[in-house]
Amino acid sequence: MKLTIDSFGGIAPAIAPEYLSAAQAQVATNTKTFPSVSALAPLKGPSSPIGNLNGGADNLPKTGTIQSIYKWGDDQTTDPAKYWFHWVDDVDVVQGFVFDDPSQRTYFTGDGVPKATDSSLALSGGGTNLPAAARNLGVPKPSSGPTVNTGAEPADAESLVSESRVYTFTWVNSWGEESEPYSAGAMTAQTVTVYPGQSVTVSNFPSVPSGDYNITAKRIYRSVAGTGSTEFLFVAEISAATASYTDTLTGEQLGEVCPSLTWSAPPDDMIGIVPMAYGGLAGFAGREVYLSEPYRPFAFPLGYRQLVEHPIVGLGVMDTTLAVLTRGRPFFIQGGSPEAMVVVEADIPQACVSKRSIVSLNGAVLYASPDGLVRLSPNGSALVTQGLYDRAQWQALNPSSIHAYSHDGKYIAFFGTDGGGFVYDPSAATFNLHDIDASAGYADLVSDTLYLVNAAKQIVRWDQGDTKDYTWRSKRFELPREACFSVCEVEAVDYPVTVAIYRDESLLLTHTVTSRDKAVFRLPPGHGYAWEVELTGAARVFRVALAESVQELANG
């Protein structure tokens, strides 16, 4: 009789050791057991710190545990140590969908009110605590309308056809982002009658809104029919400090229709910002999801809001679908444009217990639920750890502490309180533990690198350091008759490898194979029904075999 192990998979604690598949393991820590690796291989530890972060020390300067990092400035530098935004809060960051933007405008939520920054703000002052500065996201609408006064009537006014007008205006910041206009409906009380050739002075504008919005101008619009429901056409742009403007334009000289009639600024408590395929952003507050105007990441029309049944924990994205993870069941918000989105209940009733566990990966969204790791997809959702972990075993991992990242097609997770974590490979459905600690991470697609923050607040690279020692223990092979395995062979790419052989759940032998010519070794005599093999070390192993004789071992 011969027992051969030539496939090395992940763990499945929910399954009794004797019922595991031939490739599944009772223990798989710091191992690479993925389809792309032909042998049992060791995980590497993190690299040495990348050093001189943001031109300063080798650790991030903020006080407290770093929870969020973001590598900003792909257009500004190729230096991996620059430029690292970082926070001690759970912050979401998105580069904005902005045409012709050399300043790499970037938007983030979770650090107070929603904010935006660019190269002039983020790097101002030359310090290492980045972003150095940011402004509030969006532009608030005017708090009141201007005063409108007509000039002297022409002498022949009685023979002329008059026009009724309503004026309004918007605030504009230095990036050219425009606010919603002051309510046109409220301005109808100031309807003025204007004769051809008669001027109109617009004045007494309200004060510039308080807050860091960098408002530099205001745009004046007027109606062409004199009612609040008609379009408003552009009259002029004046500086924010200019007190009045005199309008002498004819109707033919007016400009574009006011584009910002519905462009509300996001609410101050909006968090969880993510990019959408239509060219906009999405965020949430409470049970409401806010969607921005396409290519206007500062404008979140109230008409685009969507409401879900439960308080929202976080958001994920898959193609044109927004996954809304809540304290109850999840929801999908689907559609190609924000005005045409619809809300659909997801096909699995699993709450989200950790916002930082949400990862968009391979056209799906994965997150930690009370019962296990969930995969959401428009093509069918599932509890992917079902059959690997039961609820009690999963809860023992403290899923509410999980923060995770997508890298090389895998879900790489860390336990925020107890240290270590796991790697889930969706393509092979393998689940492997690791003992690497990190408080935050960032998956950089440009360099195909997962960056992590260690306990010293240094930034290191995942799986690019020294080789770690692994432990991999096979299933319990229950044989139909007692076997007297007398010889073992360990075929590896390199050595040493330490092998522990268990017979009938008792340790039979621990032996270290030091070289290829010593790969075959003898076992103590004795019979047994149940056999297990445990491998430890850092060598790559592709086959372990137990046999009752050397001849049987040699026959393959």
Rosetta blueprint (number, residue, H / E / L):
1 M L
2 K E
3 L E
4 T E
5 I E
6 D L
7 S L
8 F L
9 G L
10 G L
11 I E
12 A L
13 P L
14 A L
15 I L
16 A L
17 P H
18 E H
19 Y H
20 L L
21 S L
22 A L
23 A L
24 Q L
25 A E
26 Q E
27 V E
28 A E
29 T E
30 N L
31 T E
32 K E
33 T L
34 F L
35 P L
36 S L
37 V L
38 S L
39 A L
40 L E
41 A E
42 P E
43 L L
44 K E
45 G L
46 P L
47 S L
48 S L
49 P L
50 I L
51 G L
52 N L
53 L H
54 N H
55 G H
56 G L
57 A L
58 D L
59 N E
60 L L
61 P L
62 K L
63 T L
64 G L
65 T L
66 I L
67 Q L
68 S E
69 I E
70 Y E
71 K E
72 W L
73 G L
74 D L
75 D L
76 Q L
77 T L
78 T L
79 D L
80 P L
81 A L
82 K L
83 Y L
84 W E
85 F E
86 H E
87 W E
88 V L
89 D L
90 D L
91 V L
92 D E
93 V E
94 V E
95 Q E
96 G L
97 F L
98 V L
99 F L
100 D L
101 D L
102 P L
103 S L
104 Q L
105 R L
106 T E
107 Y E
108 F E
109 T E
110 G L
111 D L
112 G L
113 V L
114 P L
115 K E
116 A E
117 T E
118 D L
119 S H
120 S H
121 L H
122 A H
123 L L
124 S H
125 G H
126 G H
127 G L
128 T L
129 N L
130 L E
131 P L
132 A L
133 A L
134 A L
135 R E
136 N E
137 L L
138 G L
139 V L
140 P L
141 K L
142 P L
143 S L
144 S L
145 G L
146 P L
147 T E
148 V E
149 N E
150 T E
151 G L
152 A L
153 E L
154 P L
155 A L
156 D L
157 A H
158 E H
159 S H
160 L L
161 V L
162 S L
163 E E
164 S E
165 R E
166 V L
167 Y E
168 T E
169 F E
170 T E
171 W E
172 V E
173 N E
174 S L
175 W L
176 G L
177 E L
178 E E
179 S L
180 E L
181 P L
182 Y L
183 S L
184 A H
185 G H
186 A H
187 M H
188 T H
189 A H
190 Q H
191 T L
192 V E
193 T E
194 V E
195 Y L
196 P L
197 G L
198 Q L
199 S L
200 V E
201 T E
202 V E
203 S E
204 N L
205 F L
206 P L
207 S L
208 V L
209 P L
210 S L
211 G L
212 D L
213 Y L
214 N L
215 I E
216 T E
217 A E
218 K E
219 R E
220 I E
221 Y E
222 R E
223 S E
224 V L
225 A L
226 G L
227 T L
228 G L
229 S L
230 T L
231 E L
232 F E
233 L E
234 F E
235 V E
236 A E
237 E E
238 I E
239 S E
240 A L
241 A L
242 T L
243 A L
244 S E
245 Y E
246 T E
247 D E
248 T L
249 L L
250 T L
251 G H
252 E H
253 Q H
254 L L
255 G L
256 E L
257 V E
258 C L
259 P L
260 S L
261 L L
262 T L
263 W L
264 S L
265 A L
266 P L
267 P L
268 D L
269 D L
270 M L
271 I E
272 G E
273 I E
274 V E
275 P E
276 M L
277 A L
278 Y L
279 G L
280 G L
281 L E
282 A E
283 G E
284 F E
285 A E
286 G L
287 R L
288 E E
289 V E
290 Y E
291 L E
292 S L
293 E E
294 P L
295 Y L
296 R E
297 P L
298 F L
299 A L
300 F L
301 P L
302 L H
303 G H
304 Y H
305 R L
306 Q E
307 L E
308 V L
309 E L
310 H L
311 P L
312 I E
313 V E
314 G E
315 L E
316 G E
317 V E
318 M E
319 D L
320 T L
321 T E
322 L E
323 A E
324 V E
325 L E
326 T E
327 R L
328 G L
329 R L
330 P L
331 F E
332 F E
333 I E
334 Q E
335 G L
336 G L
337 S L
338 P H
339 E H
340 A H
341 M L
342 V E
343 V E
344 V E
345 E E
346 A L
347 D L
348 I L
349 P L
350 Q L
351 A L
352 C L
353 V L
354 S L
355 K H
356 R H
357 S H
358 I L
359 V E
360 S E
361 L E
362 N L
363 G L
364 A E
365 V E
366 L E
367 Y E
368 A E
369 S L
370 P L
371 D L
372 G L
373 L E
374 V E
375 R E
376 L E
377 S L
378 P L
379 N L
380 G L
381 S L
382 A E
383 L E
384 V L
385 T L
386 Q L
387 G L
388 L L
389 Y L
390 D L
391 R H
392 A H
393 Q H
394 W H
395 Q H
396 A L
397 L L
398 N L
399 P H
400 S H
401 S H
402 I E
403 H E
404 A E
405 Y E
406 S E
407 H E
408 D L
409 G L
410 K E
411 Y E
412 I E
413 A E
414 F E
415 F E
416 G L
417 T L
418 D L
419 G L
420 G L
421 G E
422 F E
423 V E
424 Y E
425 D E
426 P L
427 S L
428 A L
429 A L
430 T E
431 F E
432 N E
433 L E
434 H E
435 D L
436 I L
437 D L
438 A L
439 S L
440 A E
441 G E
442 Y E
443 A E
444 D E
445 L L
446 V L
447 S L
448 D L
449 T E
450 L E
451 Y E
452 L E
453 V E
454 N L
455 A L
456 A L
457 K L
458 Q E
459 I E
460 V E
461 R E
462 W L
463 D L
464 Q L
465 G L
466 D L
467 T E
468 K L
469 D L
470 Y E
471 T E
472 W E
473 R E
474 S E
475 K L
476 R L
477 F E
478 E E
479 L E
480 P E
481 R E
482 E E
483 A E
484 C L
485 F L
486 S L
487 V E
488 C E
489 E E
490 V E
491 E E
492 A E
493 V L
494 D L
495 Y L
496 P L
497 V E
498 T E
499 V E
500 A E
501 I E
502 Y E
503 R E
504 D L
505 E L
506 S E
507 L E
508 L E
509 L E
510 T E
511 H E
512 T E
513 V E
514 T L
515 S L
516 R H
517 D H
518 K H
519 A L
520 V E
521 F E
522 R E
523 L L
524 P L
525 P L
526 G L
527 H L
528 G E
529 Y E
530 A E
531 W E
532 E E
533 V E
534 E E
535 L E
536 T E
537 G E
538 A L
539 A L
540 R L
541 V E
542 F E
543 R E
544 V E
545 A E
546 L E
547 A E
548 E L
549 S L
550 V H
551 Q H
552 E H
553 L H
554 A H
555 N L
556 G L
